[in-house]
Amino acid sequence: MRILLSNDDGIRSPCLRALWRALTGAGHIVDVVAPLVEQSGVGCGVSLHHPLRLHPVHEDDFSGTAVAGTPVDCVKIALTVLLPEAPDLVVSGINNGSNKGVDVYYSGTVGAATEAALRGLPAVAFSRPRPELESPDALARHAAGIVDAVDWPCFAGTVLNVNYPRRRVAEFKGIRAARMATPAWGESYERGEDSSGHPCWMIGDFLNRGHGGSDTDSALMEEGWVTVTPLGMDRTDREALRVLQERLAR
């Protein structure tokens, strides 16, 4: 397959490089277009008010394009300018940190995959928890195995969000399809001062408010499962839509 590979941790991320090695080692043609610097937490943000500058990267046997922009910028410019043809699959990750539950709304890793799905392409986002328990190459080989196992044309326009548990690969229980956990994270903020003495706040600890059910990605990951959650692009609340239609029809 021809694969577009991106992430939000930046083109020099060891996890991205490991996934590139695993995918090319499996015989895929892999085009790497990734952010120049880390873009964690930017979600589906896109650059509107400054130009995108591209930086070719050639290091040993690795080559790719670094974009001074967001993960979505990377996918957009790859699909419209850089690639000679549309890829068969867009892969994002492996992210340094889980993207389970409502994390998908904030994640630049999932954002890159979402942009591909919005364009009708199949996409997959891989994420692992911190801290790492072994080298990223073992996880990357597992991810490449998932890429080879899926019939991707069946998932055109969908993101498969893959999250790894905090275990070594040899200790994984297996792979489970899971729904997205919906309880929102709680956050704390720490007050400080900037260099001018003005008050400012930095985000502190994240507080887990629960899994929202035993069949969610969050709960299954804690049990040692690799979770796969299909994310659709239509966010319409069907029940709320039905209620609105009934009331507006009166």
N, C-alpha and C positions, 0 to 999 in steps of 0.2 A: 504494500500500500504506500501511497504518498501521504505523509503526515506532516502537518504543521504543528510544531512544538513551541509552547510559550509558557509563561508563569507570571508570578508577581514578585518573586524574590530576586529577580534580576538575572541577567545572562551569565553571570559568574557563579551562580548558585551551584554548590556541589551536587544537590539533588537533581537539578536540571541536567547537568553534565552526565550524571549517572544514568538518567533515563534516556538521554540521547545515545549513550553507548549501548544500552540494552536494546533499544529499538533498532538502531542501525545494525547491531549484531544479529538481530532476528531477521535481517534482510529488507527492512523497510527503507524507503527514501525519506529522509527527515530534513525538513527546512526549519531552522530555528530562528524565530523572530521574538525577542524578549526585551523587557525593559532594561535600560542602561543601568538604573539603580533600583533599589528595592521600592516596591509600590504596594506593600501590604495594606489591606483595609480600604482600598479605594473603590471596591465594588465594581460597578459598571461605568465608572467615571470615564469621560472622554475629554480630550484637550480641545478647547474651542477658541482660546485667545492667545495661543502662541504656536509657532510653527513646530512641526515634528522634525527633529534632526536625526539622521540615521548614521550609525557608526559600524562599519564592517569589523567583524572580530575573526581573526585567524590565529589560532594557538595550537601548535602541534598538528594533530589530525582533526581538530574541531574547527568548524566555521559556522558563522551565523551573523545575524544583524541585530545590533542593539538599538533600541528606539528610545529617545529622550521623551518618554510619555508613559501612559498608563498601559496595563495589559490589554484593555479594549482597543486602544490606539494601535497596539502591535498587531492584533488580529485584523483590524480594519485595513491597515496599510498593507499588510501581507496579502490579503485577499483581493485588494483593488489595484495594487501597484507592483508588489515585489514578485509574486508567484506567477509562473507562466500559465498555470492552470489550477483549478480548484483542487484542494486536497481531498482525499477520501475520508480523512478523519482529522479533527483538531484535538490535540492532547495538551492539557495544562497541568503543570506541576513538575515534580512532586513538591507540594507546598510544605514549608517548614512550620508545621502547626496544623491541628485538625480544622476541618471546615464542616462540622456536623451541625444539624439543627438550623437555627436561625443565622448561624455564621454565614450561610450562603448569600444573605443579603448584603453583607459587608465585604466578602472575600474578593480580592482581585483575581485570584486563581479561578474561582467559579465565574467571575465576570468575563474573563477571556473565553472560557468555554461557552458562556451564555451568548456572547456576540456571534460565535460560530453557529449556534443553534438557531438564533434569530434569522440567520441567512439560509436556513434549511439544511445545514450540515450536521452530521453526527459529531458529538463532542464528549470528552471525558475529562474530569478533573480528579487528580490524585492528591491526597493530603495525608500527612503523618503527624502524630503528636510529638511534642517536645518533652523531655530531651530525647535524642536518638539513642537507641540501644545497640545499634550495630551500623556498619558502613552503609551508605545509601545504595551501594551497588546491589546488595541482596534484595532490598525493597524494589529497586528499579527492575530487576529481573522478574520479580513477581508481577509488577505492573505491566511489563511487556507481555507476560503470559495472559493477563486479562485482555489486553489489546488483541492478541491473536485468537482468543476464544470467542469473542463476541461477533455476531453477525451485524455489522454496523449499519448497513442500509436499512435495517428494521428500526433504527433509532435516529433517523434523519430528523433534525429539528428538536432533538432532545439532548439534555446533558445527563450523563451518568456520573453522579457524584460519589466517588470512591474514597472511603476513609479507612485508614489502618488503625488497629488497636495498638496500645502501648505494650507490645510484646515483640520478641524476636520472630522472624519469619517462620522458623521451625516450630514455634509455639502457637501459631494461628490455629483457631478451631476450624476455620474454613471461611467460605464466602456466603453472606446472606443478603437477600434483597430486604430493604428496610424503608419504612416511611421516615420522613423528616421530623425530628423532635421539634415541638413548637414552643415550649416555655422560653421566654426571653431571658438573656443573661442579665444579671444585676451588675452594676459597676460602682466603684468608688472613685472619688477624685481627690487628689492631694493638692493643697494650696501651696503656692510658692511665689517667688518674685522673679521677674525677668532681669536682664542686665541693666535696665533703667530703673529698677526698683518698683515697677508696676506689678500688681498682683496678677497671677496667672494660675491655671489649674492643669494638672497632668492626670491622665487616667491612671488609676491604680489597679487594684485587684478586680478580677471578674468573679462573680458569684453565681454558681450553678443553681438554678431554681428547680431542678428536677428534669426527668427524662420525658415525661408526658406519655409513658406507656412502655411496656416491655418489648414491643415490636419496633421501637424507634432506633435510628442509627446510634444515638447516644448510649442507650441501654445495651444494645448488642455489642458495641465496641468495648464497653467495660467488661463484658463476658469473654472477650477475646476473639470476636468475629471481625472479619473484614466486611464492611457494609457497602452496599451499592444502592443508591437512591436515585431514581429517575426524576429529573426536574423538567416540568413542562414550561412552555413560554407563555401560556395563557393563564394569567393570575386572576381571572374573573371568579368571584365568589358566587357559585351557582345558586345556592340557597338564597343569598341576599338579592341576587338578580331576580329570582322568581317572586320574592316578596315585593320588590319594587315594581315589577311588571303588573302584578295583581292590583297593587294600590293605585298605580298611575292609570290603570284601565278603568277605574271606577268613574 
